[in-house]
């Protein structure tokens, strides 16, 4: 709110993915009193579209326009999600040196067809501020458009209705599978008066809970494994699939390798 009162335009990061970070920004942060945004920027890369189009990581540098075309279904779903909240969307194509003009053109065409009000290439890494001016102009134009901000569900909807609606509208799921004790836990939360917004924790590699399902898979099952209450933050964390929450330590944390050698120098940090 301080930034909004001190500048003409304020840019903030919602987080990764329209189905994850953006949804939480709207249905948790904005719902609980945060300033309403005027527009949204959906960041995409040719590499990301290739990945959703079935290209292996080792082949990312090889031009593959048809794979980009296949992968645009994921971008289209992201733009559809932004549209559910009543916001105009600008697509930023974050450029890499090996992106071909044909691939960029396919991504641009798909974004406009899916409802983006603007598309601009983001070349900040190679060109600094000069490489971002077209994107900035597109965002200003979008932010100056009228918008009608909507949220995905009502505050007084039941927890089960919220999750079912999110699963089918955001993640294109066919149904929701409730794990052992999750229904009982949800009812206990409701009995305590904890009818809070839902914070779904799932993989970022797919709109489903299965990281192997690329593109925009539909009709899948969203498995709810566990529920956790964050009473202070007023959220119900809903774990879908095999997901690790923060701090997200691996089975063998790097901290175990940090040590001092005989000369009193630290080893095991980055390149040491």
N, C-alpha and C positions, 0 to 999 in steps of 0.2 A: 504493500500500500504506500510506503514511503517513496518507492521508485515511481509509482504511477503518478504521485503528486509532484514529482520533481522533473519529469521528462515528458516529451511529446509521445514517445513510443518506448515501451518496455519489452524486452525479449527475455524469456525465461525458458529453461529446459524442463519439459514435462517428464522426460525419461524415455527409455527404449521402447519402441513399438506402439502403434496406435491401440493395439489390443491390451497392452500392459501399462506403460507409463502414462500415455495420454488418457486412457480410461480412468486411471487412479487420480490424475490431476483434476479431471472433471468431477468424478463421482465421489471423491473424498475431499480434496483440497477446496475446490470451488463450492461444493455442497456445504462444507463446514465454515464458509465465510470468506474464502479467498476471492480476490477480484476476478470477475468474469473476463475471459480473453475475447479479443475481437476477431482473431483469425488463428489458424494453425499452420505450421510448416511441417510437412511430411518429408523427411530426409530419406533418399534412396541412393543406391549405388548400382552401377552396372554389374559389379561383382555379386552383389546381393541378389539381383534379379537372375543372374546366371545360376547362382546356387539354388534358388527356388525353381529354376528351370531344369535342374538335374545335372549341372556341370560339377565335376570333381574339383576340389580345391587346387590340385596340381595343374589343372588346365585353365585356370582363370585368366591367364594372360592371352589365351588364344581367342580371337574374335569368334563369337557364336550368336549371330542375330536371332536365330530361331529359339535358342535357349532363353535369351532375354525376353522374347515375345511370350514364351510359356510362363516365365517367371513373373510377368506383369500382373497375373491374377492376384498375387500377394499384395502388390501395390494398390490394385483396384479395391481390394478388401479394406486396406488401411484408409483409403479415401472414403469408402462407404461408412466406416466407423466414425470418421470425423463429421461426415454429413449427418449422422444420427444426432449429433449434439448441436446442430444448427449453425456450424461455423464454416466460413469460406476457407478453402485449403489451398496452399501454395506447395508445389513439389520442388524440392531442392535436389538436383542431381549432383551428388558429391563426386567430382571428377577424379579419375585416376589416369596416369599417363597412357595405359594400354587400352583405354576405352576407345572404340571405333566410332566415327561419326554416324554410321548406320545404326549401331546399338543405341546411341544417345537419342537419335531420332525416333526409334521405336519406343523408348521409355517416355519421351515427351508426348508422342501421339497417344499412348495408352493413358497417361495422366490426364490429358485434356478430355479424352473420351469418357473417363471415369468421373469427371466433374470438377477437376482442379481449376481454379480461377486463374492460375498462373503457373508457369514452369520456368525455372532458371537453373543454369549450371553454376555450381559453387566451386570456384577455382582458387579459393583462399590459400591453400597449401602452396600452390605454385606461383601465384601472383599477388599474394597479400591482400590488402584491402581493396585494391583495384579489381581483383577477381571476384568480389562479392557484391559489387554495386548493383548489378542487374537483379540479384536476389533481393537485396534490400529494397529496391524500387518496387518489385512485385509484392513484397510483404506489406509495404506501406499502402499500396493500392488496395490490397485485400482487406487490411485492417480498417480502412476508411469506408468499406462497404457496410451496409446495414446487416446486422446479424440478429438471430433470435435464439439465444442460448437455451438448450434443453439438457436435462439430465436423463440418464437411462432408466431410472426407476424412481418410485416415490419413497419418501422416508418411511412411511408406515406400511410398505409392502413387507410380507413375511420374508425371513431369511431364505427360505426355500424358493420362493418366487423370484427373489433377486438373483440367486445363483442360476436358476433355470433360465431366466431371461438373458442373463449375461452369456451363458453357455451357448444358447441358440442364436442370439443376434450377433455377438462379437466373434465367437469361436466357431460358428456354423456347426455346432454339435447336434447330433440327433437326439441324444438323451444324456442324463447325468446318472452316474453310478455312485451311490453313497456308501462309503466304507464303514467298517464296524464301528459302532458307537458314535458316528458323526451325527446321525439324526437325534440321538439322545442328547449329545452335547449341545446341539443347536437349540433344542427345546429348553435345556437348562439355562442357556444364555438368555432366551426369550423370557423365561420365568424371572430372571434377575433384572429384566428391563433393559437388556443390552441389545436393543434393535439398532445396531450401528451399520454404517456402510460396509460393503464387502471388499476385502483386499485379496484378490485371488493371486496366489503364487504358483506359477507354472513355468515351463521352459520358454525361453525367448526364441528358440529356433523354429518354432511352428506356432500357428494359431491354435493348434490342438495341444494336448498335454503330451504328445508323442513327438520327440524331436526329429524323428525320421520321416514324419509326414510333412512334405514341403508344399509350397504353393498356397492354395486355399482349400484344404481338404474339408469336405462336408459330410454330415451323417455319422461322424465318429462319436464315441462315448467319452465324456469328460469324467474321469474318475476322481472323486473327492476323497482324499486319504485321511485328512486330519483337520481339525478346527482349533484355532487359538484365539484367545481374546486379548486385545490390547485396550483395556478399559480407559486408560489415560488418554490415549490417542483416539479413542472412540472408533475402533475398527475391529472387524472380525476377519482374521487372517485365515484364508481357506486354501489349503495345500492341495493342488491338483497334480496327480501323477508323481513321478520320482523327482523331487525337487529339494535342494538344500537351501535353507534360508541363511541370512547373515549370522555369523561372520563367514560362512561358506568355506571353512578350512578343508583342504584335501586330506586324504588319509595319511599323507606324510608331509606335514607343513614345512615350509622352507626354514622356519625359525629353529627347527631341530638341528639344522646344519650350521647355524651361526656359532662361532667359537673364537677363542683367542689363540694365536700361535705363540711360540716360545719368545718371540720378540715383542709380545704385547699388542700385535696388530689384529684387527678384527678380520675374520675370514667368513665366507659363506654368505656375504651380502652382495647381490648383483654379480659383478665380475670379479670379486675378490676371491 
